[in-house]
């Protein structure tokens, strides 16, 4: 691949000389420019492996040019030489501080110019190769990290579905809660990363149900007070299962599992937290979980119509639920109803691959 050079000098004769000199062996292609301001515009659009710039030019001197060039993306390490007839040590120091790599004298018969120019070309080629290698390694690391994250996510989601299948033979509750939670988080204005993490962690909110005996969890009728007390332990069980993980996603899931049954007014369990004492992720999932529980048919109850479930959230927005979470949820009502009535839910869509899906 040819080395790309940018030469900036207001003298046509100097430009012509430097261009011919740098292109002598055929390994370099030079772009010349007499206007430093225009040269910076070119550098914003094109990549160059080396840059030669005159010190004394109209509009902008070489030191300012180098400083502004270094601020452009892709020019941090690019070799830059200042071409000048004679400058003071103070000027050279300022040029070096601005980012100059070397200085070239304006003497067409100078062996020094040829040697230094050749060295600059070699340095530019080496820097370009290193950058290409670094870019390749960054791409490989990114791909490997993405694959690890996908495996982590799949394990989490399959665990969540396994728990859900104990008392729901489709597992769709898990998927709907995840999607509802992401809707709320997005509407509240949280960063994309957090919205995705809550989307993936929310399905583990009821993981503690693995510790609830089947005769209670699967009981078709209403539970007694003692049985309800046993069911309520699933929040603490879930926290214990997920606690102390080195994975941020699992730690978020532990927080949700522990607190998604707390209430805004302090009347929830297991710790009676109130208001903003309840972690925001748990407050988000609480709205999503209750709404889906109300609108889903279970052996002991019929599904509540969506409008009635919406009214329930409104009636309890300062009692059971964080009012901001309820408002965020209801402000995307069309999307909520679409999720609620969907016949096929995919939690992890993959480009060019399969989705973890319940149909």
N, C-alpha and C positions, 0 to 999 in steps of 0.2 A: 504494500500500500504506500502511495506517495505521501511524503511529508508536506503538510500545508503551512505556508509561511505568510505572515502579514507584514508588509513594509509600509511605514508611515513617515513621509518626509515631504516638505513643501518644495523641495528642489527636484525638478524633473530629471536632471542629469544624475543626481545621487540615486534617485529611485531606479533609473535605468541601469546604473552600474551595479547596485546591490542585487537587483533582480537577476542580471546576467551572471553575477558571481555566485549567487546562492543556488542557481539552477544548473550550474556547470556539469555536474555528474548525472543529471537526469533523475535524481531521487527526490527532488523538491519542486513543488509548484508554488509560485509566489503570487500573491494578490497585492497590488500596490494602491496606495491612496495618498493624495496630497493634503487632504483635510482631516485633522485628527477627530473632529466631531463626527464626520461621516464614517471614519474608520471604526469608531466605537459602535455605531449603528450596525455596521457590517459584522462586527464581532458578536453582537447580540444574536445574530441569525446564523452565523457559520462558526465552526470550530477551527482553530489554528493550533499547530504544534509548537511554533516559535513565532515571536513578534520582534520586529526591529522598529525603533521609533527615534526620530530626531529629537534633540533637546529644544532647540529654538524654532518654534513654529507659531504662526498667527492663530488667534482664537484660544489656543491651549498649548502650554509648553509640555515637554516630554514627561516631566515629573507628575503633573496632574493627570496626564493621559494614562500613565502606568497605574496610578492610584485608582482611577475609575475603571480601568481594565481589570485589575485584580478583584474588584467588587462584582464583576460579572460571573455568572455561573460557568464553571468549566475552565476558568483561567487562574485558579489559585496556584497551581504548580507549573504552569506553562513558562518556559524560559523566555525572558524578555530582556533584550539588550538595548541600551541607549546609544545612539550614534551621534557623536559630537566631535568638533575639532579640538576644543580644549575647554575644560571646566575645572573649577576649583575643587579642592578636597571637600569643602562644605557642601557644594552642589552634588558631588558624588555621594556623600553621606545621605543627603536628602533623597536622592534617587534610590539608594539602597533601602532606605526606610520605607519608601513608597512601594518597593517590590521589584526593583531592577535586579536582574541576574548578573549582567556583565555590561561592559562599555566597549564600543567599537570606535576607533579613530576614523575620521573622514579623510583617509589618505588612500587613493586608488591604487598606488603602487606598493602598499604596505603588506609585507608577508604576514605581519601580525593580524591584519584584518582577515586574511584568508584562513589562518590557523584558528583564530577565535570563532570565526563563522562556522567552520567545519565542526568545531567542538560543540557549538550551540545546536547545530543540526543533530549531532549524535545524542546530545542531552535531550532534545525535543523528542526524538524517536524513542529513547529509553523511557521517558516520562509517559509517552503515549502508550507504550506496551504495558507499563505498570498499571496505568489507569484502566486499560482494557482488561487486564488480569483481575484487578480489584473489582471491576464491574461484573465480570464473570463469576467471581467468588461470591459477591453479594447476591447475585441471582440464584446461585446454588443454595446459599444459606437461606434465602427467602423461601425457596421452594421446599427445602427440608423442614423449615419452621412451620410452613403452611400445612405440610403433610402431618406433622406431629399434632398440630392444633386440630386438624380434622379427625384424627384418631381419638384424641382426647374428647372431642365433642361427641363422637359416635358412641364411645363407651358410656359417657354421661347419659345420653339420650336413651340408649338401650336399657340402662339400669332404671331410668325413670319409667319407661314403658313396662318393664318387668314388674315394677311395683304397682303400676296402675292396673295391670291385668288381674291383679288379685281381687279387685272389687269392681272392675269395669271391663267387660269382655272385648272392648274395642280399643281402649287406650286413647281415645280421641280427647278426653278431658285434659290429659297432659299436653297435647299439642295445642288445643285451643287456649289454655292458660298461658302457654308460652307466647302465642301470637297476640293475645289481648295485652299481656304485660309489655311487649315491645311497642304496641300502639300507644300505651300510656306513657312509657319512657320517652318515646319520640316526641309526643305532644308536649311533654314537660320541658323539652329542649335539652335533654341530656346528650352528651357526645355520642357519636355513632358506636364507638367501642363499648361504652357502657350499655347502650341499647341492645347490642348483640349479646353481651355477657348476661344481661338479665333474661334475655330470650332463651339462652341456653341453660341458665341456672334455675329458672322458674319451674321446669318440669320435675325437679327434685324436691319440691316443697313438701310432698307427702311421703318421702322416702322412709320416714319413721314408722309408717304403717306396716312395714315388714315385721315389726315387733308386737303387733296387735293380734291376739288369737283369732283364728278364723270364725269361731262361734259367735264372736262379737262383731268382727269386721263385716261378716257376710250375713248377719242376722237380717231377715226380711222385714221385721217389724220395728217399732220404736225401741230405743235402748233405754234401759233403766238408768238411774242416776249413777250407780256403781259402774255400769258398763260405759257410760259417757266419760266417767273419770279415767277409765282405762284408755279409751280412745284419745283423750286429751294428752296422754303421755307421748303420743307420736311426735309432737313438736320437739320435746327434749330428746327423744330417741333419735330423731332425724339429725339434730344438732350434733349429738355424740358420734353418729356414724360418719359425719362429714367434717367434723372439727379437726383443727391442727394440720390441715393439708398444706403442702407447699405450692399447690395449684391455686391461683387467684380465683378461678372459676368455681372450684369446689368450696373455697372459703366463702364466696358470695352465696353459694347454694346453702351452706351451713347457716348463714345469717338469715336467709329466707325461711328455711325449715324451722328455725327456732322461733321466729317472730311473726309468721304470717297469720296467726290467730290472735295476735294482740289487737286491741281496739283503740281508736283515736281518743275515746273518753276514759280509757284506763280500765275498762271492764273485761279485757280479754285475758288470755293465758299464753304461756305459763308464768310470766313474770309481772303481769299487770302494768306493762309499760303504757305511757300516755303520750299522745301527740307526737312531737318530733323526737321523743326518746326512742320511738320505734324506728329502726333503720328504714331509709327510703325504699330500698328494694323490697322489703317485706310489706310496706304500705302499698306499693304498686301491685304486688302479687295478691294481696288480700282482696283488692277490688276484682281482679281478674278471676280469682278462685271462687269467690262467692257468687259472682254473676254466672259463671258457668255451672256451678253446683245447682243454682236455682233453676236454670233453663235446661237441665239435663234430667231425663227420666231415670229413676233408680227403683229398685225393687220395693222400696217403702214409700215412694212418692211419685207423682206425675211431674212432668216438666212444666215449669211456669212459663207463660207467654213472655216473649222478649220485652214487651212494653211494661208488663207488671214488674219484671225484674229490674227494668230501668227505674221505675218509680220507687222500688225498694232501695236502690242505691241513693236516689235523691233524698228519700226520707231519712236515710242514715248517714248522710255525708259529713255530719259533724259529730256523730255518735260513734258508729262503728268504723267509718272510713275517713281517711285524709280527704278533706273536701277538694283539694287541688287535684288529687288522683282521680276522683269521681268526675270532676269537671273535664279533665283531660280525656278521660275515657268516653264520656258522652258527647264531647265535641267532635268525635270521629265516629258517630253513630252509624253512618252508612257502611263504614268498614267493619264495625263490630257486627252488624247484622249479616254481612257477607261471610264473616268467619263463622258465625253461629250456625248458618244454614248451609255451609259448604259440605259437600258429600265426600271430599277427598282432601286430606290435609297433609302437606309435606313440610316437615320441620327444617330440614337441611337441604335446600336445593343446591345441586352441584352443576357447574358448567361442564357439559360433556360427560356427565356421570349420572349415577342413580341417586335418588333422594331417599332418605329415611322417611317412609310414608305409611300412613294408615288410610285405607280406603273403605 
